[in-house]
Amino acid sequence: MATAFDALPGEPVEAHDLGAVPALDPADFDGFARSQIPGLLRLATALAGDPHQGSDLVQEVLLRAAVRWERIARTDRPDLYLRRMLTNEHLSWRRRWQTRHVVAVDDQVLHAAAPPVNDPAHSVVLRDEVRSRLASLPRRQRSVLVLRYWEGLEDTQIAWMLGVTSSTVRSTAARALAALRADVGGPR
């Protein structure tokens, strides 16, 4: 199974399309959920830093969405609505459990999920470095970076999902990137 870390930042992600979603039949929650699961799992794994916790987040969100499906199906972008639910669930779940530690995905899982390109050790080391640096960021900053760079969402979409303004998203991303650069001693 592919994980959120299969694609490095800047690489295209082809597991799902964030374009317009066709008109939905309110009774077809199962079909819609099945089509969204790969993207939701990838996002949840990137947010939580662990594929098992990511799966738990997706299950919680899909259970809640199934109850409200008729209302969700009438929105313009039910796919973004589910991603917003997932991001909110991640943020509140982390608060509920008072967990500050993000468990890294095992290197064997990453190696099995990504075919070797040139030197496979280099890509594993790079992914591990990105994961550990993301794990050091506060939840909100990590969420903004994951949604922007792994999910490829626009600032306005991220702002809608997090319930903040676009300028807050940009400033949060700038602070997060500055913190990551400072961590490696790069230019601010």
N, C-alpha and C positions, 0 to 999 in steps of 0.2 A: 504494500500500500504506500502511495506517495505521501510525503509529509510536507509541511509548510516550508521546510528548509531545502526542498529540492531545487528551487529556483533562487539564485542569489539576487540581491537587489540590483536592479538595472536590467536583469534578464527578463524576456517576455514570459508571462504566465499564461498557459493555454488551457488550464483545467476548467475554466468557466469564463463566460463572456459577461461583462458588466453592462452590456448594451440593453436596449429595451427588451422587456419581457412580453411575450404575446399574451393576448387576453386569456384569462384563466377561468376555468369552470370551478365555481366555489365548492363543488363536491369532490374535486380531484386534488385533495391535499397530498395523498400518497405519491402521485406522479410528480407533482411539483417538488415535494421534499426529496424524492430520489434524485431529481436532477440537480438539486442544490447541495446535496451532502458532500461531494468532493470539495467544493469551494468553502463550505462552512467548516469542514474538518481542517482544511489547510489554514484558514483564518484562526480557528480556535487553538490549533497547535502552536501557531506563531505567537498568539497572545499569551497562552498559558506556559509555553516553553516545554510542554510534555504532551505526547500524543494521547496518553490515557486520560489526562485531565481535559484535553481538548475534546475527546470523545464524550466525556461526561457533560461538558458544557453544551455540546451540540444536542445531546439527548434531552437535557433540561429545556433548551430553547424549542426544540421540535415538539415536546410535550405541551408546552405553553402555547405554541403557535397552533397546534391542532385544535385546541379548545376555542381559539379566537379566529379560526381560519376564514370563516365567511367575511368577517370584517377586514382581515389582512388581504384577502384576495381582491377586495375592491380598491385597494390603494394603487397608486400609479406604478410603484416599484416594489412589489412584495419581496423581491430578492434583497433589496437594500433594507427593507423593514426587518427581515430575518437577521441580516448582518448587524443591524443596530441592536436588535434584541440580544444577539450573541455578545456584542461588545459590552452592552450594559450588564448582562449576566456575568461576564468575566470580571468587570469592575466591582460589582456588588458581591460576587462570590469570593473574591479576594478579600474584601472588607469583612465579610462574615467569618471567614476562617482565620483572619489575621495572619495569613501566610505571607511571608516576605521572601521566601526562598523559591526560586524557579529551578526545577529539576531539568538538567540537560538531557537531551535525547541521546541514547547510547550510540556510539560511533558505528557499531555494527549495523544498527538500524539505518543510519544515514548512508553508509556505504552500500547496503543492499538496495536502497531506494534510488540512488543516483548512479548511473553507469559511469565507469571511470573515463575521464577525459585527460589525456596527457598523463600527468602525475596525480593519481587519485588522492594521495595523501594531502596534497596542497588544497584541494577543494574541501576536504574534511576539516583540515585545520582552519581554513578560512570560515567555514560555516560555524565551527565551534567558537571561533573568536567573535563572530557577529552575534551568535546566541548569547555568549557570556556578557558581552557589552550591552546588549539589549536588556538582559536580565538585571543589570545594575541600574537601569533607569527606573524612575517612578512609573506607576501603572499608566497614568494618563499619557505621559511622554511616549512610553512604549507602544500604547494603543495607537497614537497618532502616526508614529513611524511605520508600524506594521500595516495600518490601513492605507497609508500613502504609498509605501514602496513595495510591499508584498502584494497587496490587493489592487494597487494601481488606481485608487479612488482620488477624485478631485477634492480640493479643500472644502468646497461647498457640500459635497456628499459626506465627508468626514464630520463637518460641523453639524449637519443634520443628525447624523448617527449619534454624536456625543452630546447633542443638545447645547452647543455653544456657537459662537460666531466664527466666520471664516478667519477673521484676524486673530482670534484666540488659537485656532488650529495652526496658523502660520507661526505665531510667536512660540507656541508650545513645540512645534517642530524645530524651530531655530534654536531654542534652548536645549532640546534633546540632542541635536546634531553638534552643538557647541560642547555639550558634556561628553559626547562620544569622542570628539576631536581632542579635547583636553585629556581624556583618558589615555590616548596614544601619543600625546605630546605634539599633535598636529597644529596647524594654524587655526586660530579662532576666527 
